[in-house]
Amino acid sequence: MSPPRRKVAGPVRELDLLKEITQTIAGSLDPGEVLNRIVRMTARVTGADRCNIFLAGEDGQDLVLMETTSEKREGVGAVRVPAGEELRIIEVNAAGDPAALAMQDSPDDRFEAFLSVPVVNRERVIGAINVWHRRRHHCTAQTVELVGIVAGQAGVAIANAREHQEVLKRNRQVETLSDVASSISSNRYVEEILQLIVTMTAELLGSNICSIMLHDENKKELFIAATQSLSAEYKSKPNLKIGQSVSGKVLRIKKPVAVLDVRHDEDFMYPELAEREGLVSMLSVPMMIRDRAVGVINAYTPAMHRFTAEEVKMLQGVANQAAVAIDNTRLLVRVLEMEESIEARKIIERAKGILMAEAGLSEEEAYRAISRKSMATRKPMKEVAQALVIASEIRRV
């Protein structure tokens, strides 16, 4: 259904509209809500049959359809046009015109008139507002000026909403780092800690897959130790040699690497898997303990994304926290192994003493007797020694 048409009548009405535009567009800090208000307000005050808004993509090369008054939503986020045409006001006969057709929500729709006005913030063009008419229509200078006013207010509102989202994102980053630190200081097993880390990181960065790959120093390979992905194909992908693919390169150079599109990157080894899993941009950072890399954290996004310096810094912080958790766990394992070894030696020494006293064996003969029994029964020497001690205690009862 087309929005009700409204005629602009005189300076007083223009002031009323300007006030209404300002209040409506500036009434939210949610980016999605701001864009929705912009297109609906524009369609209403211009009497257009359709309005949509394109914004510059993160790669800076294309404009991406971000919102529309159309009930058909499949084009949102998917329709892209080369940047450049949004730099000026365009008014054309839309029927068959390439500039107009490129910015349609759906190629099946038919419009006769098209107006596109750039959205500017701080002298930088960040997108375009487009209005469409199904019948032949000439936009008056007043209408063009009105859409320009909306576009000007929209530029400020979009920038404010984005800045607000950045503040919220930074707060979430701090909370994530705090949660990671809390997890590491808890009594959780390292596997559970790593799983929590990839889950929190994926949510924070909007990743469809986040994974931790650890360095097997004996095999000189990277293997997936944790991922929040449910994809069996991703989980079962082969281990990587050091220096192999993007992750192996990151481990070798010990520096973060961001890839805009892994599907077309010569270093990435699994472009077909990326295509099937919807992996586009990738950020890989080393997990560092002092000057040693013990693994990498990889985060993938479902659309092209230029990772900011803040995002790289945040993920590097998470990676280093994860490295601490792994190092602490390995240290604990070594301590437990040492304690176990000391306890085993004590029991073996006690069993040797029993054999020397009861069987008249020398210390070396007693040790060999325990060793032979261990090999014959395929049990650790500690268990054999424990059995000897228990048997001796029973005989004394």
N, C-alpha and C positions, 0 to 999 in steps of 0.2 A: 504494500500500500504506500502510495506517495505521501510525503509529509504535507500538511496544510500549507498552502501558499500565503505569503504575507507581503503586502506592499509596504515599501519604505516611503513615508510621507513627511517630508520636511525636516528641518534642523532639530526640532524638539523630539521627533520620533527617532532621529539618528542618535541623539544623546541618550535617550531611553534604551535604545538597542546597545549602545556602547557600554552603558552601565550593566545591562543584563548579561552581555557577553563576558565582561570582566568578572562579575560575580559568579557566573555559571562555571566558567573555565577554571577560575582560581579557587574553586570550592573543594578541591580534593588534592591530596598528595600521592594518591595511588596512580601510577602511570597508566594502567589499563583504564581506570575510570576517567582520567583526564582525556585520553584519546577518544573514548566513547562520547564524552560530553562535547568535544570539539566537533566531531562529524555530525552529531545530531543538531547541535546549535547552528552549524553552517547550513545544513540542509533546510532547516526551518526558516532562517532569516533570509535565505536567497530563493526559497521556493523551488529548490532543486529536487529532482527525482532520486538522486543518489549522491552521496558524498563519501569520499574515502581519504585517508591520509597515508602518505608514504614517509618513512624516516630513513636517514642514512644508516646503512648496516655497519656492524662493528669493523668490517674489513675496509670501510671507507670507499669501496669501489661501486657499490650498488645502492639503490633505494629499495626498501622492503615495505610491502603493504602491511600496515600495522593495525588498521581499524577501518570499518566500513559500516554504512547504514543498511547494507544488504543483509537479508536473512541467510544468504549463502555465505558460509564462513570458511569454506575450504581454501580460499585464496589467501587468507590472513597468514602472514609469516612465510608464504610460499611464493607469491608473485613478486618478482624482482625485476627492476629495470636499471640500465646503466645510469650512473649519476651524471649530471650535466644539464639536462633539460629543466631541472627544477630551479635553475639559477635565474629564470626570468618568468614573467607572466605569459601564459600561453592561452589563446582563445582560438579554437578551431571548430570547423564543421566536423563532428566526430565520426560521421559515417565513413568508414574505411581509412581514416587518417592514422598512420602508424604511431604518432606520438600519443594519440588518445587511446588507441587500442592496447598499447603496451601497459597502460595504467588501469585497465578495466579489472574489476574483481573477477568476472567470469566472461570468457570469450563468447558465450551464448547470448549475453545481453546485447540489446541494440539501443544506441543513443544517437541523437542528432547533433547535440551541442556539448562542448567540453570547455571548462575553464580550469586552469591550474595556476596556483599562486604559491610562491616559495615561502617556507617557514624559516624565519631567521631568528637567531639569538646571538647577541653580542657580535653583530656584524658577520656571523658565520651561518651559512645556509645549512640547516639540519634536516630539511625535508620539503614536502609539498602537500598542500590541501587541494583536492580536486572536486569540482562540482559538475554534475551531469544532468542533461535534460533529454527526455525521450523525444520531444518535438523540437523542430528548428527554433532556435532561441538566440537572440543577441543580448549579451550581457552589457548593461549600461555601465558608464564610468562610475556611477554610484554603487552598483553591485560589486564591481571590481575593487573599489575602495573599501567596501564593507568586508569582503572576504580578506582583503589585505589587513584590516583591523583585527579580524579573527585570527589571522595567521600570526600577527605580531604578538597578540595576547597568548596564542598557543605556544609560540617559541619560548616565552618566559615561563609559562606553566609547565611545559615539558621539561625544561631545564631544572626547575625547582623540584619537580617530582623525581627526576633522576638523581639530583643531589640528595634528596631525602632518602631514596633507596640506597644510595652509597653509604650514608650514615648508618642506616639499619644494617647494611651488609658488614660494615666495619665492626659494629657491635656484635654481630653474630660471629665474626672472625675471632674477636676477643673471647667470647663465650666458648667457642669451639676449642681454642687453645687451652682455656681453663679446664674444660671437660677432659681434654686429652691428658693434661697434667694430673688431674684428679684420678683418671683411670690408671695412669702409670704408678701413682703412689698407693693404689689400692692393692688388695691381695688377689686380684684376678690373674688367671694364667695369661701368658703372653699371647696365645692364639685369640683369646677373647678380647684382649686389649687391641690387637691389630684389627680385628673385625669391627670393633667400635670405631676405630679411627677411620677406616675406609667408609663406613656408613655415614659418619658425621661430615667427613670431607665431601662426599658425593652430594649430600644435601646442601652444603654451604656453597659449592661451586656450580650447582645445577648440572652435575655430571650424570650421564646415564650409566657409565662404568667408572669405578675407581678401584685401583688395585695396588697392593704392596708386593713387590718382588724382592726376594732376599738373595744374597750372594752365597752360593755354596762354594767355599774356598777350596775344597778338595777337588770338585769337578770343574771349578772355574766357570760356573753357570749361574744364571738368574732363574729362579722358579717362583711361581705365584704362591705366596704364603697366605694372602687374604684378599677377598674381593666381595663387594656387595652385589655383584652381578649374578643373575640367576641362569645366565647362558652357559650351558654345558660345553658348547664349542669354545667359548672364550676360556673357561676354566681349564680345559684340556689342551690348550695350545702348547706346542713344544717349548722346552726351556731355551734360554738364549745364552749364547757364548758372550764373554766380555768383549765389548766393542761392537756387538752385532745388534742391528736394528737401533731404534731410538733409545730404548731403555739401556741396552748394553753400552751405547755411546756415552750416555749420562753417567753410568757407573765408572767408565774409564776416565772421562775428563773431569768428573766431580763437580759439574756445573749444571744448572737447570737448562732445559731445552724446551721451547714451545714450537709446535707445528700447527700451522693454520689449517691444513687439510691433509690428514694422513693418507687419504685415498689416492693422493697424487704426489706423495713425498717419496723420493728415491731411497731414503734411509729406512722407511717403515717397511717391515717384512711381510705384513699380512693385509694388503689393501682389500682383498676379496672379503676377508673376515670383517674388516671395518665397514665395508659396504653393506653386508648382511646385518650387522649389529647396529647400524646407524651411528658409527663413530666418525666424527669429522675433525674437530680441533683437539689437540693433545698438549698437556703440560706434564713434563716428567722432571722430577727433582731428586737429587741424591740424598740418601739417608746417611748423614755424616756423624761420626764420633771422632772428634778432633780432626785429624787429617785423613781418616780412613772411611771409605764408603762401604756400608754393610748391606745396601740395597737401594731401591728406588720406589717412589710413589708416583703412580700415573693417574691422571684425571682426564677423561674424555668428555667432550660436549657433543650434543646431537646436531648442532648448527655451527657455522663458522664463528669463531670467537677469538678476539685478540686479547690474550691474558695480560692484565695490567701488572705494573710493578708491585702493587699492593697484593694482588692475588698470588704472584710468584713468591713474595716474601712470606705470606701467610702459609702457603703450602710447604715452603722450606722449613718454617717453624714447626709445623706438624710432623714433617719428615724427621727432623732432628729429635723431636720428642719421642717418636716411634723408635728411633735408633737407640735412645737411652733405655727404653723399655726392653729392647732386645738385649742390649749389653748387660743390663742389670740381671736379666733372666739367665743369660749365659754365665755370668759371674756366680749367681746363686747355684747353678748346676755344678760348676767347678768346685764350689765350697762343699756342696753336698757329696760330690764324688770323693773329695779329700776326706771328709768325715767318715764316709762309708769305708774308704780304704784303710783309715786308721783303725776303725772298729774291727774290720776283717783281720788286720794284722794282730790285734790284741787277742782275738779268739783263736787264731792259728797258733800264736805263741803259747796260749794256755793249753791247747790240744797237744802241741809238741811236748810240753812239760809233762803231761799225763802219760804219753807214750814212753818218754824217757824214764819216768819213775816206775810205771807198771810193767813195761815190756823190756826194759833195760837197753833201749835204743839210744844211739848217739843223737845229737841235735840234727845233724844232716840226715841220718836215717829216718828219724821221726818226720822230718819235712817231706822226704821222698815218699814215705808211706801215705801221708795225707794226699800228696800230689797224685800218686798212682790210683788211690781210691776215687779221687775227683774225676780223673779221666775215665776210669772204668764205669762209674755211675753217671757220668756226664752231668755232674753237679758242681757248682762252684766250691772252691776249697773252703770258703767260709761256712757253707752248709755242712760239709763233711766234718769240719772242726767242731761246729756246734753239736753235731750228733755225738761225737766222741766225748765232749764235755758233759752232755746230758747223760750219756751212758755211765760215765764215771760217777756222776752225782747219784744216780740210781743205785749203783753198786754199794755206795756208802750208806744208803738208807737202812 
